[in-house]
Amino acid sequence: MDLRPGLEERLELLLKPHEAARLLGVTERCLRRWVQEGRIRAVRTPGGHYRYPLDSVLQIIGSSPQPSPERTAALYARASCRREIERQLDVLRRAADAMGYAALYEDYDLRGGDRIGEGLQRLILLGRRGLFRALMVTSYSRVSWLGVVDPRFLHLMFMLMGVPLVVVNPSREFGSPAELLLDFIEIHERMAESLQPEARKMNREILQALRILQRRYRIRWEEE
């Protein structure tokens, strides 16, 4: 018996206000009003902050009028700074309009590295539930570490999830040397958790060299 939780089970999560608002296309103030009206369910954290169950958000999305599903898409961006996120989304909005897609949702991950971020996970889950028919990205590196995964695998993976991948610029990357460096740092930080003792020493030396470059060029992640 496979006891590992599936993707959908792990993604039944509590969304932060800005995440729920982004999926619903409303403001955070509107969400708070909906809570008071009983239109959407919310829970409070021990610190008193609102969190919105994903199922509650999906119920509202499912009850809203939707465009014809044949040409609906979600837009996804990933970068290390908000300015690049907005640039990618702007490219995707114009591309969706030119290709005849109705862009229903937008999401992003303001981080780098080799893992699928929470924003992308949300969009995959929404796509699996039939709320849009395609996922649009600017380039392959947005959904794989530095774009090194074979594009054929990425397309197959998303097709099997029921969300075909539409890459606007398959031969052009939107990354920068700064983003490349931060991706490498994050990869080596994650590797440190599972390496054998002898390999950890080498990994520490690599990280030290990368962080020297990071300090020299004053490169930082932009905080959410």
Backbone bond lengths (Angstrom), bond angles and torsions (degrees), N, CA, C in turn:
res aa  C-N    CA-C-N  psi(-1)  N-CA   C-N-CA  omega(-1)  CA-C   N-CA-C  phi
1 M - - - 1.466 - - 1.524 109.51 -
2 D 1.325 116.07 132.52 1.464 120.66 179.57 1.522 108.84 -87.04
3 L 1.329 116.62 111.03 1.468 120.87 -176.83 1.510 112.70 -92.81
4 R 1.325 118.02 1.31 1.455 120.27 -179.40 1.516 109.71 -74.33
5 P 1.327 118.65 134.99 1.460 120.35 179.22 1.516 111.03 -65.99
6 G 1.322 116.58 140.27 1.460 121.29 176.73 1.508 111.11 -76.02
7 L 1.326 115.93 168.57 1.464 121.15 -178.53 1.509 111.25 -57.90
8 E 1.345 116.68 -46.71 1.461 119.59 -175.69 1.520 111.07 -65.64
9 E 1.347 116.32 -39.10 1.467 119.19 179.56 1.517 111.00 -63.28
10 R 1.334 117.17 -42.63 1.458 120.17 -178.23 1.518 111.99 -69.69
11 L 1.361 116.46 -22.61 1.452 119.58 -175.80 1.518 113.35 -92.29
12 E 1.342 118.05 3.23 1.451 119.57 172.29 1.530 106.34 -77.45
13 L 1.294 114.93 78.01 1.458 120.65 -169.80 1.515 111.11 -118.62
14 L 1.316 114.30 173.36 1.456 121.57 176.48 1.517 108.45 -94.47
15 L 1.321 116.15 124.03 1.454 121.19 -178.26 1.520 110.75 -89.17
16 K 1.317 115.81 143.26 1.453 120.56 171.73 1.534 108.86 -70.36
17 P 1.331 118.05 159.13 1.474 119.84 -177.44 1.523 113.69 -53.85
18 H 1.334 117.87 -44.37 1.459 118.41 -177.67 1.522 111.71 -69.05
19 E 1.341 117.33 -28.18 1.466 119.87 177.67 1.517 110.98 -71.38
20 A 1.348 116.82 -46.44 1.465 120.10 178.20 1.519 111.37 -63.76
21 A 1.330 116.65 -40.99 1.467 120.30 -179.98 1.521 110.73 -63.80
22 R 1.333 117.04 -38.30 1.459 120.78 -179.56 1.525 111.07 -64.48
23 L 1.333 117.16 -41.68 1.458 120.63 179.65 1.529 111.83 -68.76
24 L 1.321 116.79 -35.19 1.462 120.42 -176.49 1.525 113.24 -89.35
25 G 1.331 116.61 -11.52 1.456 119.56 -179.98 1.514 113.78 70.86
26 V 1.343 116.64 33.10 1.466 121.28 179.57 1.529 108.61 -129.89
27 T 1.314 115.92 176.71 1.462 120.34 177.82 1.530 110.05 -89.22
28 E 1.322 115.69 163.00 1.463 119.71 176.95 1.531 110.87 -65.70
29 R 1.320 117.33 -32.84 1.465 120.26 176.10 1.518 110.86 -63.03
30 C 1.344 115.63 -39.95 1.463 119.92 177.36 1.524 110.51 -62.48
31 L 1.325 117.33 -40.51 1.462 120.70 178.21 1.527 111.21 -60.24
32 R 1.322 117.03 -43.80 1.470 120.00 179.27 1.518 111.31 -62.40
33 R 1.343 115.95 -36.61 1.463 119.03 177.69 1.526 110.58 -67.20
34 W 1.330 116.56 -39.30 1.459 120.05 177.93 1.525 111.25 -62.77
35 V 1.339 116.61 -35.88 1.468 119.60 176.92 1.521 109.83 -62.14
36 Q 1.315 117.43 -46.11 1.462 121.60 179.69 1.524 111.97 -62.85
37 E 1.337 116.61 -33.47 1.465 121.35 179.80 1.521 112.45 -83.09
38 G 1.344 117.24 -7.01 1.453 120.91 -179.05 1.515 113.83 78.62
39 R 1.326 117.10 15.47 1.469 120.97 -177.93 1.521 111.96 -80.13
40 I 1.323 117.08 -28.87 1.454 121.54 179.24 1.517 109.01 -136.10
41 R 1.319 115.94 145.60 1.459 120.43 -179.02 1.526 109.49 -88.96
42 A 1.308 115.74 142.04 1.465 121.35 177.70 1.519 108.81 -141.47
43 V 1.323 115.23 155.07 1.457 120.82 175.30 1.519 107.90 -124.36
44 R 1.308 115.71 159.81 1.468 120.85 178.46 1.521 109.83 -107.80
45 T 1.306 116.50 136.34 1.459 121.45 174.73 1.532 108.41 -77.07
46 P 1.343 117.57 166.64 1.465 118.87 175.50 1.522 113.14 -55.80
47 G 1.324 117.15 -26.30 1.458 120.82 178.54 1.518 113.75 -85.81
48 G 1.351 116.68 0.75 1.455 120.14 177.10 1.512 115.65 89.72
49 H 1.338 118.59 10.53 1.454 121.54 -178.60 1.531 110.74 -90.54
50 Y 1.327 116.24 147.03 1.456 121.57 177.09 1.519 110.58 -75.76
51 R 1.337 115.81 140.76 1.462 122.80 169.75 1.529 107.19 -135.37
52 Y 1.343 115.82 143.77 1.458 121.41 -173.66 1.524 110.15 -116.33
53 P 1.346 118.63 118.91 1.462 120.72 178.66 1.526 110.51 -60.07
54 L 1.328 116.25 136.86 1.457 120.69 -178.71 1.520 111.13 -58.30
55 D 1.337 118.14 -40.65 1.464 120.44 179.75 1.515 111.96 -58.81
56 S 1.338 117.11 -38.34 1.456 120.47 179.27 1.523 111.32 -65.64
57 V 1.339 115.99 -39.45 1.469 120.42 177.24 1.523 110.39 -65.87
58 L 1.347 117.15 -42.01 1.455 121.00 -179.39 1.523 111.97 -64.80
59 Q 1.318 117.38 -33.39 1.464 120.03 178.12 1.521 110.97 -62.94
60 I 1.333 115.95 -40.82 1.464 119.24 178.78 1.526 110.40 -67.99
61 I 1.328 116.23 -42.27 1.460 119.77 178.82 1.521 110.09 -61.24
62 G 1.333 116.72 -43.73 1.459 120.58 -178.02 1.508 113.82 -67.44
63 S 1.340 117.43 -24.61 1.463 120.50 -179.16 1.520 112.38 -90.23
64 S 1.343 117.44 -5.70 1.463 121.06 -179.09 1.518 109.98 -87.31
65 P 1.324 118.12 147.93 1.472 120.54 176.25 1.519 109.71 -60.55
66 Q 1.325 116.45 133.76 1.455 121.33 -178.15 1.524 110.47 -117.87
67 P 1.331 117.57 145.09 1.457 119.71 173.36 1.521 110.87 -63.59
68 S 1.311 116.76 168.98 1.462 121.37 177.16 1.518 109.42 -53.81
69 P 1.352 118.38 124.39 1.465 120.28 -171.77 1.514 114.67 -68.92
70 E 1.336 118.41 -14.58 1.455 119.64 -175.83 1.526 112.62 -62.49
71 R 1.330 118.47 -31.40 1.466 120.83 -175.90 1.526 110.20 -128.22
72 T 1.320 116.57 46.42 1.458 120.64 176.35 1.523 109.04 -108.66
73 A 1.321 115.87 148.13 1.464 119.88 -176.40 1.518 110.85 -145.48
74 A 1.333 114.56 157.11 1.457 122.23 170.34 1.521 107.39 -111.14
75 L 1.315 116.17 147.57 1.459 122.06 -179.26 1.524 109.30 -110.04
76 Y 1.328 115.97 136.85 1.461 119.87 -178.06 1.520 110.44 -134.80
77 A 1.336 115.25 135.73 1.462 121.78 177.60 1.519 108.97 -130.35
78 R 1.330 115.97 148.71 1.470 121.46 173.89 1.513 108.03 -140.86
79 A 1.322 116.13 130.68 1.465 120.97 179.54 1.513 108.76 -164.01
80 S 1.330 115.40 177.26 1.460 120.90 -178.25 1.523 112.63 -97.57
81 C 1.327 118.63 -1.50 1.458 120.41 178.20 1.525 109.61 -147.37
82 R 1.315 115.53 154.74 1.460 121.14 -176.14 1.526 111.86 -65.62
83 R 1.316 117.15 -34.95 1.462 119.14 -179.15 1.522 111.09 -61.38
84 E 1.336 116.91 -40.53 1.458 120.05 178.53 1.531 111.06 -70.84
85 I 1.341 116.35 -35.34 1.472 119.56 175.38 1.521 109.75 -58.17
86 E 1.325 116.69 -48.93 1.460 120.39 -178.90 1.522 111.41 -64.21
87 R 1.323 117.27 -36.06 1.463 120.12 179.32 1.535 110.44 -64.68
88 Q 1.332 115.78 -45.01 1.460 119.03 178.53 1.530 111.48 -62.51
89 L 1.327 116.57 -44.38 1.465 119.28 -179.48 1.522 111.39 -63.85
90 D 1.321 116.82 -36.36 1.458 119.56 177.64 1.529 110.66 -64.12
91 V 1.331 116.82 -42.77 1.461 120.84 176.34 1.528 110.20 -59.79
92 L 1.322 116.72 -43.02 1.461 121.21 -177.47 1.529 111.76 -68.50
93 R 1.334 116.85 -38.41 1.471 118.72 178.63 1.515 111.01 -61.15
94 R 1.334 115.55 -45.25 1.462 119.15 -179.66 1.525 111.35 -67.35
95 A 1.338 116.70 -37.48 1.463 119.86 179.05 1.524 110.94 -67.44
96 A 1.330 117.09 -41.11 1.465 120.05 178.78 1.521 110.58 -60.86
97 D 1.323 116.41 -43.49 1.460 120.31 179.04 1.529 110.80 -62.58
98 A 1.334 116.89 -42.21 1.464 120.44 -178.96 1.524 111.99 -67.91
99 M 1.338 117.00 -31.89 1.465 120.94 -178.68 1.523 113.09 -88.43
100 G 1.321 116.87 -2.83 1.452 120.02 179.35 1.508 115.12 81.57
101 Y 1.340 117.15 22.06 1.457 121.28 176.51 1.526 110.28 -93.49
102 A 1.319 116.35 141.73 1.460 121.74 169.35 1.524 107.28 -90.16
103 A 1.332 117.36 112.74 1.468 121.53 -177.37 1.528 109.08 -80.92
104 L 1.325 115.95 102.49 1.463 121.00 -175.49 1.515 112.98 -82.42
105 Y 1.332 117.11 -38.49 1.456 120.91 -172.78 1.524 110.50 -136.56
106 E 1.321 114.26 151.86 1.459 121.52 173.21 1.518 108.76 -131.47
107 D 1.307 116.48 139.93 1.462 120.11 175.00 1.514 107.79 -150.19
108 Y 1.324 116.10 166.76 1.457 120.02 -177.91 1.518 110.16 -158.24
109 D 1.315 115.29 165.23 1.462 122.77 171.97 1.515 107.49 -127.02
110 L 1.303 115.48 120.50 1.461 121.63 -178.05 1.520 109.03 -92.10
111 R 1.289 115.09 52.55 1.459 122.78 177.73 1.515 108.03 -148.81
112 G 1.335 116.31 178.54 1.454 120.20 175.35 1.508 108.89 -125.86
113 G 1.314 116.70 -151.34 1.452 120.12 175.64 1.509 112.97 97.67
114 D 1.333 115.40 -169.56 1.458 120.28 -170.06 1.514 112.73 -106.04
115 R 1.309 119.79 2.94 1.455 120.03 -175.69 1.524 110.43 -101.75
116 I 1.307 115.16 156.82 1.456 120.16 173.07 1.517 107.17 -74.30
117 G 1.331 117.51 123.75 1.453 121.67 -176.39 1.519 112.53 -78.09
118 E 1.325 116.03 169.82 1.457 121.25 -177.76 1.526 111.76 -63.83
119 G 1.331 116.74 -36.42 1.462 118.84 178.78 1.517 111.75 -62.30
120 L 1.328 116.85 -44.14 1.454 120.91 178.72 1.518 110.96 -67.28
121 Q 1.317 117.54 -37.35 1.461 120.72 177.71 1.528 110.62 -61.87
122 R 1.323 116.93 -42.60 1.470 119.56 178.56 1.518 111.06 -60.15
123 L 1.336 116.09 -43.60 1.459 119.20 -177.60 1.524 111.47 -68.03
124 I 1.319 117.86 -36.72 1.462 120.27 176.70 1.523 110.16 -62.69
125 L 1.329 115.95 -42.94 1.458 119.98 179.74 1.524 111.29 -64.11
126 L 1.326 117.35 -43.61 1.458 120.38 178.00 1.524 110.63 -63.22
127 G 1.328 116.68 -39.12 1.456 120.22 178.66 1.516 112.05 -65.55
128 R 1.311 116.78 -39.26 1.468 120.69 178.10 1.515 111.28 -62.96
129 R 1.301 117.02 -26.14 1.465 120.81 179.08 1.528 111.99 -89.10
130 G 1.323 115.64 8.14 1.457 120.03 172.09 1.507 115.80 80.40
131 L 1.338 118.05 18.68 1.460 120.34 -175.97 1.523 112.31 -84.91
132 F 1.312 118.02 -12.18 1.457 122.02 169.22 1.523 107.27 -158.01
133 R 1.326 117.11 167.13 1.458 120.71 -171.03 1.519 114.46 -111.23
134 A 1.305 118.35 -6.24 1.464 119.59 -179.68 1.515 109.98 -152.01
135 L 1.328 115.51 152.24 1.463 122.49 175.80 1.517 107.68 -115.42
136 M 1.327 117.53 121.31 1.457 121.81 -175.54 1.521 110.76 -105.33
137 V 1.331 116.00 133.26 1.465 122.63 176.67 1.527 107.97 -134.63
138 T 1.321 116.16 161.08 1.465 119.37 -179.13 1.523 112.21 -77.46
139 S 1.340 117.55 -34.38 1.464 120.46 -176.99 1.523 108.98 -159.29
140 Y 1.324 116.33 167.28 1.464 120.81 -175.77 1.527 112.55 -64.72
141 S 1.319 117.76 -28.99 1.463 119.37 -177.50 1.521 112.52 -68.14
142 R 1.325 117.97 -13.75 1.456 119.40 177.80 1.527 111.48 -70.00
143 V 1.333 117.34 -25.87 1.462 120.43 -176.14 1.525 112.42 -118.64
144 S 1.310 118.51 4.78 1.463 121.04 173.94 1.518 108.46 -146.31
145 W 1.315 114.94 154.90 1.453 119.64 -177.62 1.524 110.36 -60.71
146 L 1.336 116.54 111.89 1.454 123.72 176.59 1.524 113.77 57.44
147 G 1.339 116.85 16.27 1.450 120.88 177.39 1.515 114.50 69.66
148 V 1.344 118.41 19.95 1.457 119.32 -174.07 1.526 113.02 -85.79
149 V 1.334 118.28 -13.68 1.461 120.02 177.94 1.523 109.07 -69.68
150 D 1.312 116.42 141.00 1.463 121.47 179.82 1.525 109.07 -56.13
151 P 1.326 118.41 124.51 1.472 120.68 -179.56 1.522 113.35 -55.05
152 R 1.335 117.42 -32.07 1.460 119.46 179.42 1.520 111.06 -62.53
153 F 1.348 116.15 -36.60 1.460 119.60 178.22 1.516 111.02 -67.12
154 L 1.338 116.66 -42.47 1.468 119.16 179.68 1.521 110.94 -60.69
155 H 1.318 117.09 -45.20 1.465 119.41 179.76 1.524 111.39 -63.37
156 L 1.319 117.12 -41.32 1.459 120.46 178.32 1.519 110.42 -63.63
157 M 1.330 117.25 -44.63 1.459 121.17 -178.78 1.521 111.56 -58.00
158 F 1.331 116.52 -46.94 1.457 119.09 -177.87 1.525 112.14 -73.30
159 M 1.322 117.61 -32.90 1.462 119.83 175.61 1.526 110.61 -62.49
160 L 1.339 116.80 -40.77 1.462 120.11 179.06 1.518 111.57 -66.72
161 M 1.318 117.02 -27.25 1.464 120.95 176.14 1.519 111.77 -80.93
162 G 1.326 116.51 -6.42 1.460 119.47 -178.93 1.508 113.82 84.52
163 V 1.336 117.17 14.67 1.467 121.19 -178.81 1.533 108.26 -130.20
164 P 1.317 119.44 86.45 1.470 120.44 179.43 1.523 111.63 -55.44
165 L 1.320 115.50 140.88 1.455 122.16 -178.29 1.528 109.43 -93.15
166 V 1.329 116.24 127.14 1.456 122.34 176.61 1.524 107.44 -112.77
167 V 1.335 117.01 113.02 1.463 122.48 -177.93 1.526 107.82 -102.45
168 V 1.316 116.19 117.56 1.464 120.90 -174.02 1.519 111.51 -69.32
169 N 1.341 116.71 -42.29 1.471 121.33 -178.94 1.526 109.26 -126.83
170 P 1.347 118.27 77.24 1.467 119.91 -174.45 1.513 114.48 -63.03
171 S 1.321 119.02 -21.51 1.462 121.10 -177.86 1.518 112.89 -105.29
172 R 1.327 117.11 5.54 1.461 119.93 -177.23 1.519 110.06 -129.14
173 E 1.319 116.69 134.68 1.455 121.78 178.48 1.520 110.14 -104.21
174 F 1.345 114.80 145.61 1.450 120.34 -178.68 1.525 112.18 -102.04
175 G 1.332 116.76 6.32 1.447 119.33 -178.07 1.515 112.30 -74.98
176 S 1.310 116.16 171.88 1.461 122.74 179.29 1.520 108.16 -130.97
177 P 1.339 118.10 162.93 1.478 119.43 175.80 1.527 112.21 -56.34
178 A 1.333 117.25 -35.27 1.466 119.66 179.01 1.520 110.93 -64.32
179 E 1.322 116.31 -44.86 1.464 120.12 179.11 1.523 110.53 -65.21
180 L 1.324 116.43 -37.28 1.462 121.24 177.48 1.526 110.57 -60.03
181 L 1.327 117.09 -45.85 1.458 121.23 -179.81 1.528 111.09 -62.69
182 L 1.325 117.05 -43.57 1.461 120.51 -179.39 1.523 110.95 -66.07
183 D 1.318 116.96 -36.46 1.464 119.88 175.87 1.526 110.56 -61.61
184 F 1.329 116.98 -44.60 1.460 120.25 179.45 1.529 111.11 -61.71
185 I 1.329 117.10 -41.94 1.461 120.35 179.59 1.522 110.40 -61.66
186 E 1.312 116.19 -45.37 1.470 118.97 -178.64 1.525 111.48 -64.90
187 I 1.330 116.59 -39.24 1.462 119.94 178.55 1.530 110.45 -60.75
188 H 1.324 116.89 -46.25 1.461 119.34 -177.22 1.526 111.50 -71.41
189 E 1.317 118.40 -30.60 1.463 120.40 174.60 1.518 110.51 -64.13
190 R 1.319 116.38 -40.96 1.465 120.01 179.30 1.525 111.33 -71.36
191 M 1.312 117.61 -35.47 1.460 120.88 178.30 1.521 111.71 -62.39
192 A 1.327 116.95 -32.28 1.462 121.08 -176.07 1.519 112.02 -59.70
193 E 1.337 117.46 -23.73 1.462 121.00 -176.72 1.523 112.21 -72.23
194 S 1.325 118.38 -22.48 1.462 119.63 -172.30 1.531 114.60 -124.30
195 L 1.329 117.90 1.31 1.464 119.92 -177.93 1.530 112.01 -77.96
196 Q 1.326 114.53 154.79 1.463 120.21 173.51 1.534 109.22 -72.32
197 P 1.345 117.46 158.68 1.477 120.34 -175.53 1.523 114.80 -51.39
198 E 1.344 117.72 -43.23 1.462 119.34 -178.11 1.528 111.02 -65.65
199 A 1.332 115.64 -38.74 1.460 119.43 -179.17 1.524 111.36 -72.61
200 R 1.330 117.59 -27.43 1.457 120.17 -179.89 1.525 111.49 -62.80
201 K 1.336 116.02 -36.48 1.460 118.99 -179.83 1.530 110.51 -62.10
202 M 1.322 116.41 -46.93 1.466 119.93 178.61 1.526 110.31 -63.03
203 N 1.330 116.06 -40.57 1.467 119.68 -179.52 1.522 110.69 -63.39
204 R 1.349 117.30 -38.86 1.466 120.46 177.39 1.522 111.01 -61.97
205 E 1.333 116.32 -40.80 1.464 119.81 179.46 1.533 111.14 -65.33
206 I 1.328 116.50 -39.50 1.465 119.93 176.87 1.524 110.06 -63.21
207 L 1.340 116.30 -44.16 1.461 119.98 179.20 1.522 111.47 -62.20
208 Q 1.327 117.26 -40.76 1.468 120.25 178.64 1.524 110.85 -60.31
209 A 1.339 116.27 -42.78 1.467 119.70 179.07 1.527 111.31 -64.85
210 L 1.325 116.47 -41.72 1.466 120.21 179.77 1.532 111.10 -65.37
211 R 1.327 116.44 -38.36 1.473 119.41 -178.86 1.521 111.37 -72.14
212 I 1.326 117.01 -29.52 1.478 119.30 173.33 1.516 109.63 -61.58
213 L 1.330 116.64 -44.98 1.466 120.08 176.59 1.521 111.20 -62.78
214 Q 1.332 115.86 -39.36 1.464 119.68 179.67 1.526 111.12 -61.59
215 R 1.340 116.53 -44.34 1.464 120.01 179.08 1.521 110.99 -68.56
216 R 1.317 116.93 -39.58 1.463 120.56 -177.73 1.524 110.99 -60.47
217 Y 1.340 115.81 -41.20 1.461 119.27 -177.77 1.535 112.98 -98.91
218 R 1.361 115.51 5.59 1.463 121.53 176.30 1.526 112.00 52.94
219 I 1.308 114.23 50.65 1.468 121.02 -178.77 1.512 108.87 -99.53
220 R 1.330 116.68 129.01 1.453 121.66 -179.15 1.532 110.08 -139.07
221 W 1.346 113.55 156.65 1.458 117.82 170.03 1.518 108.12 -73.01
222 E 1.301 116.03 142.50 1.454 118.81 170.96 1.512 107.65 -82.47
223 E 1.318 117.03 129.69 1.462 120.41 -176.84 1.511 110.76 -77.77
224 E 1.355 114.41 145.15 1.470 120.76 178.41 1.511 109.51 -64.64
